[in-house]
Amino acid sequence: MKKTVISVTEAARNFAECVNLVRYHNVTFVLLKNGAPVARLVPPEGKVSKGADLAKALAHLNLPRAEAAAWSGDLRKARRTIGKPGSRWE
């Protein structure tokens, strides 16, 4: 889970974007007021999935070679299509 530090003012001006990043990209925001942390905006517990969770689930599958190759190709294509998420606070 990525942690991003922003001011309360920035969070207020871009609240909808912050909420979307929390919900869809599992970003945690630490909110600062006068340079001191005062709050966090975090995803709900139990909702966060990690690549390791997927790898663990897939380790128990015994796909035929052709199906595994097709799945791997689909995954590579999806990664190229989606790209890296961007944020102006990075």
C-alpha positions in Angstrom: 0.0 0.0 0.0 1.4 3.4 -1.0 1.5 6.2 1.5 1.3 9.8 0.3 1.8 12.9 2.5 -0.3 16.0 1.6 -1.5 19.1 3.3 -5.1 19.4 4.5 -5.6 22.2 2.0 -4.5 20.0 -0.9 -6.8 17.2 0.3 -9.7 19.6 0.6 -9.1 21.0 -2.9 -8.8 17.5 -4.4 -11.0 15.4 -2.1 -12.8 13.4 -4.8 -9.5 12.5 -6.5 -8.0 11.5 -3.1 -11.0 9.3 -2.3 -10.7 7.6 -5.7 -7.0 6.9 -5.2 -7.8 5.4 -1.8 -10.6 3.2 -3.2 -9.2 2.1 -6.5 -5.4 2.2 -6.0 -5.1 1.5 -2.2 -3.2 4.7 -1.6 -3.1 6.0 2.0 -2.9 9.7 2.5 -1.3 11.3 5.6 -2.8 14.8 6.0 -0.6 17.6 7.4 -1.7 20.8 9.1 1.0 23.3 9.7 3.5 20.5 8.8 2.3 18.1 11.5 0.3 14.9 10.7 -3.3 15.3 11.9 -5.2 12.5 10.0 -5.1 9.6 7.6 -7.3 8.7 4.7 -7.0 4.9 4.3 -8.7 2.1 2.4 -11.1 -0.1 4.5 -9.6 -3.2 6.1 -10.1 -6.4 4.2 -10.4 -4.7 0.8 -6.7 -4.5 -0.1 -5.4 -7.2 -2.3 -1.8 -7.6 -3.2 0.0 -9.3 -6.1 1.3 -11.8 -3.6 -2.3 -12.8 -2.8 -3.0 -13.5 -6.5 0.3 -15.4 -6.8 -0.7 -17.6 -3.8 -4.1 -18.3 -5.3 -2.6 -19.1 -8.7 0.0 -21.5 -7.3 -2.7 -24.0 -6.5 -4.1 -24.1 -10.1 -2.9 -26.8 -12.5 -3.7 -25.2 -15.8 -2.9 -27.0 -19.1 0.2 -25.6 -20.7 -1.7 -23.9 -23.6 -4.2 -22.3 -21.2 -1.4 -21.0 -18.9 0.4 -19.5 -21.8 -2.7 -17.8 -23.0 -3.4 -16.4 -19.5 0.2 -15.2 -19.3 -0.1 -13.4 -22.7 -3.4 -11.8 -21.6 -1.8 -10.5 -18.4 1.2 -9.0 -20.3 -1.3 -7.3 -22.7 -3.4 -5.9 -19.8 -0.3 -4.5 -18.1 0.7 -2.7 -21.3 -2.8 -1.4 -21.8 -3.3 -0.2 -18.2 0.1 1.3 -17.6 1.3 2.8 -14.3 -1.2 4.9 -12.3 -0.2 8.5 -12.1 -0.6 11.0 -9.3 0.4 14.6 -9.0 1.5 14.0 -5.4 4.2 11.5 -6.3 
